[in-house]
Amino acid sequence: MFSKINLLIVALLILGNVAFSQVILQTGIWRGALQTSSGNELPFNFMVTDTISGQYITIMNGDERLKVTNIKAEGDSVFIKMPLFDSEFKLKLTVDSLSGKWIKHGAYTDAILPFTAKANRAWRFFKEPEKTRLNVTGRWSAAFGENDEKEKIIGEFKQDGNKLTGTFLSTTGDYRYLEGTVSGNKFYLSCFDGGHAYIFTANVADDNTLTDGVQYAGYTGITKWKAIRNETDKLPDAYSLTVLKPGYKKIDFTFRDVDGKTVSLHDERFKNKVVIVQILGSWCPNCMDETAYFTSGYYKKYQPQGVEIIGLAYERTPDFAKSQRTLLQLKNHFEVPYPLLITGFTPGNGDPQKSLPMLANFKGFPTTIIIDKKGNVRKIHTGFSGPGTGSYFKEFTDEFEKLTDDLLAEKVKTK
């Protein structure tokens, strides 16, 4: 039988182990920075918050707040697992700073970037940016790449003093929430969402011209860009890019879901329903935004009226078990109520069209196929303009829900 002293020692040891396992980061805003192979920093900010159950981190990009709760410590080592994109940080803590690496796990190899962070730094690029009389607020026509590799991009920016927010939009989606500054005649935007790290720099020649732009993506990606102000510029109609091949009115598929159950478009669940087929990948940031839109209100509103959604996932590997693990991360994070199917095909090498041979001119992820009650494909939408795009997001949701209402209103003769 333990004496009172022995019981006290045991209790202290247990409490000591608990305290030892808790992460003790300074609360408040930190400045983190990933390092590229060219020596450039990819900065972002995050906030550390204390709760009764432990600490959590909130990554900040513009108006977005990404909560990260999977934080563990062993001695002076800190391990942070991101809620999406199968990535993690392995770090050392020294009072008010962190150092180590960010690891983004791939199908066969990992991408690793050096990382440092400092507490009590609410600034992103400069503690005291240079005053500027220039203002880049508005819409811009941008060209990314050089020569035959140029891609048309639209920039949407909002500048308030030195503070800069906004995004870039392409035919396949947007770069999500970007945040930065205009310092003197220099333009800076960056973001980090756990799977993607970007920084955009440029010279602001005047209120209508951005020159010598460079985009740094991940560890090695470098793309040149430039832009001119154009308030009326538009991207091609997202419903006009991917189509069905001549002679086709329907699509067809049978794949296994994340639980291994076989699901077919012919299943009774989808009969005489408006069906939304979401072509996605757990690695895709715009797919994340589209999934958030579907699960945050759309499905709850329209499923009782006769709408079903099926997600077709194209993961980085054809291996079912590996794809299952990454897709479950997305499913659990968003509490996805509709089936997510693992196609066994990958994003590249024309695999989406191999798995759905009736499609023509597949452009990218996400792609959304809208099917009417008769099983006919009525629309195919390429890309997704998420909430970081402001008015573009509202325009999409208004149009998409109007289309849903119209299809639900159609009468179908039953035999």
Number of C-alpha atoms within 10 A of each C-alpha: 5 8 8 9 9 11 12 12 12 13 12 12 12 12 12 12 11 10 11 14 15 18 20 19 21 18 16 15 21 26 20 23 22 24 20 21 13 11 9 13 20 25 25 29 24 23 20 18 15 14 7 5 7 14 20 19 23 17 22 21 24 18 13 16 15 17 15 19 15 15 18 17 18 12 11 15 16 22 16 19 19 21 20 25 24 20 20 22 22 19 22 19 18 12 12 14 18 22 20 18 18 23 20 20 15 14 12 7 8 12 13 19 19 19 22 19 22 19 21 15 15 17 17 21 22 12 9 9 15 13 12 13 12 19 19 21 18 15 22 25 22 23 19 19 17 11 7 6 9 14 15 18 22 26 24 22 20 16 17 12 14 19 16 22 23 26 22 22 23 19 20 18 22 22 21 23 24 26 28 27 24 30 23 15 18 19 20 23 28 29 25 25 21 22 20 16 18 23 23 22 23 22 19 22 13 14 14 17 16 24 18 13 21 19 20 22 17 22 20 12 12 17 14 18 23 20 23 18 20 15 12 8 12 15 12 10 10 18 15 11 17 20 20 20 12 9 7 12 13 15 17 12 12 15 18 18 21 20 12 13 10 13 17 16 17 12 10 9 11 18 15 16 22 26 24 20 19 23 22 26 26 24 23 18 25 23 24 22 18 21 21 18 16 20 17 14 10 15 18 13 13 17 15 9 14 17 24 20 21 21 21 26 28 27 26 20 16 15 14 16 13 13 23 19 14 18 26 18 17 22 19 12 13 17 14 18 14 15 18 26 26 28 22 19 22 20 18 11 9 13 16 22 15 11 17 14 13 17 19 14 12 17 15 18 23 26 24 22 22 21 24 22 20 16 20 15 20 15 19 21 20 25 25 27 28 27 19 23 22 13 12 16 15 14 11 15 16 12 12 14 13 12 15 20 15 11 19 18 10 10 9 12 7 6 3
